[in-house]
Amino acid sequence: MTVAISVINITLFSLAGSLATFTLSIGVGFALFSVISLIRLRSETAGWNEMAYLLVALSSGLILGLPGYSLNEKVIYAGVLVLAMFVIDSPRLFGRKALRSINVSLEGTNVEATQLKQRVEEMLGLAVDAVMVKNVTSNPPSVKVEVRYRETSNDQTNL
């Protein structure tokens, strides 16, 4: 979430700076964030990072489409957003590995977190950070879970 929160702040700063010279209604601001909210609510698989990239893309498009600015000014605003996303989401900045998620279906209806995590780790051969239950069905008995794990160099061969 660090990436998303940082990028949201930088995006708001860029949008406020670029829209400051225009007389716009408050409805434009609500419209921008309602689009993002709808996508977030409708998208089950989009995580915080994906939403941050979406926000940067939408804001860059809006800034580049504004009248009254030279192309150089538009490119600078949009470039700041893209550069900020690149720097903030860089694994070198926080010294972290990419967090990945996959969906897995398991037989049975046991939803106890520790046992699910152990089952998934044994099945995938990965060290799992989190297992979240997405769906439980009774006939046939199964549990669909979202598995989050840290990417390592040999994960490509395991999956």
N, C-alpha and C positions, 0 to 999 in steps of 0.2 A: 504494500500500500504506500510505501515511501515514495516510489516512483510516481504513482497516480496523484498523490497529494501535492508533491512538488510541481509536477507538470500542470496541474489545475491552477495553482497559484501563478505560475509564469504565463499560462495562457490567458488568465483573467487580466493580468497586467498588460499583456500585448493587446488584447481586445479593448481594454479601457483606453489605452493610449491611442490606438488607431481609430476608435469610434468617438473620441473626445471632441473632435471638431465637427461632428455631425449632430443635428437635432433629430433624435430618434425617440420614439415613445418607449415606455417601459415594456411594452408588449414585445418589442424586438428581443430584449433580454430574456423574457420568459419563453419566447419561441425557441431561442438557441438552446436553453437548458431543458426545455421540454422534449426536444428532439433527442438529446443525449439520454434523458431519463427514459423515454420510450424504448430506445434501443437497449438500454441497460435492463429494463424490466422484461422485455421480450426475448432477450438473448440469454439462454441458460448457460451457454458455454463461454461467454465472454467474461474474462477476468478483469481485475483492476488495470493491469498493464495494457490489455487490449482496448479498454475504454479510454485510457490515457492517450494511446495512439490515435484512436478515433477522434477524440477531442482536439488534438493537435491538427489532424487532417481537416476537420470541419472548420476550425478557426483559421487555418492557413488559407483555405478556399474562400472564406468570407473576407479576410483581409485583402487577398489578391483581387477580389471582385469589387472592392470599394472604389467609388469615383472620387476624384479630387486629390489623389495622391499620385506622385510620379512613380514610375515602375521601380526605380531604385528604392524608394521608401517602402513600397509594398514588399519587395524582395528582402529588405532588411528585417521588417517585422516577421515575415514568414520564416526567414532564415534563423532568426533568434529562437523561434519555436522548435524548429527541426533540430538545431544544434543543442538546445536544452534537452530535448528528448534523447538525443544521441548520448550526451554526456551523463545525464541522470540515470539512464537505463543501462549504461555500460557496466559489465561485470567487474571491470577493473576498478571502478570507483568505490564500490562497497566490498570488493573482494568476495563476491558470492558467485555461486554457480546458478545457472538458470533453473527455475522451478518449473517442473512439467506436471501435467495432469492428464490422466487417462480414465476412461470409464470401464468398469469391469463388472460382469455378472457372475454371481456366486450361487451355488445351490444351497438351499436351506433358508430359514428366515431368522437366524440369529443375528441380532443387530448390536451386540455388545462390542464396543469400539476396540478394546484390546484384542479380543479374539479375531475380529475382522482384520485388524492390522497384521496380526501374525499370519493369518491365512493368505493374505495378499502378498506379504513379503516372501513366504515360502513359494507361492505360485509363480511370482514374477522374478524372484531372485534379486530383489532390490531392497535397499533400505528406504522405507516409506516414512514420510513426514506426517501425513494425515490421511485418514480414510473417512469420507463423509457419505452417509446413506442417502441415496437419491430416490429409491423406489423399492417397495417390498410387495411381492405378489404371493398369494397363497396357493394358486393352482396354475402351474407347478410352483412349488415353494422356491422362491429365489429372491436374492437381494442384489440390486444394482447400486454400485458404489462409485464415487469419484475418488481416485487415488492421486495424491500429490507427493512427488518425490524430487530430489535434486538430481540434475543431470550430471553424469560422469562420462568420461571418454569412452567407456566400454558399453554404455547403455544401448547404443545403436545395434550391437550384436545380440544383446539379450532380448530385445523386442523385435 
